[in-house]
């Protein structure tokens, strides 16, 4: 049975699930059907971070145009341009034991493509979540539902995996940003 997290909660991932090596990080969302002016295109991105909380290079920014990082240990499965349907809208596969030792954190975000020009923000998005699934058994281990706490934000860091005493843990962050993907890329040390 999955552990449901609240904003700011941290939980052991590998310590409480011995032998866990392959996970799927699923991200999902729905958009406000009453907006109607423009189509929404939300995107998930992954930032592989060093001990300073920064990417070592552009190769550590994983998204629909750079789908693999850390020598194939982290793989984005592709862009869902509509968000239609049930279940995960986008997924990231991670082989925890193969993640480079220089990577201390793996941050997951959701951004709205062309949010400013389309007049869109996370106040028009609901049912956003991140979940971690054991890739071998398909068992959902962790789930964090973001809630409806956002208004003018155009990007959200939903959570992060991080190393602690040779184990992986998950932190439910739920931190919104204005400035979309560009603000996140800059915060994580890239141009």
URGIJO-V495755 format. One record per run of one state. SS is the DSSP state (~ for helix, > for strand, _ for the rest). FROM is the first residue (numbers start at 1). TO is the last residue. Records with the same first field share a line. If there is no record, write none. Layout:
SS->FROM-TO / FROM-TO
//
This chain:
_->1-2 / 6-9 / 13-21 / 32-41 / 50-57 / 64-65 / 67-67 / 70-73 / 77-89 / 99-104 / 113-114 / 119-121 / 135-139 / 146-154 / 165-166 / 178-179 / 188-191
>->3-5 / 10-12 / 22-31 / 42-49 / 61-63 / 66-66 / 68-69 / 74-76 / 90-95 / 105-112 / 125-134 / 140-145 / 155-164 / 167-177
~->58-60 / 96-98 / 115-118 / 122-124 / 180-187
//
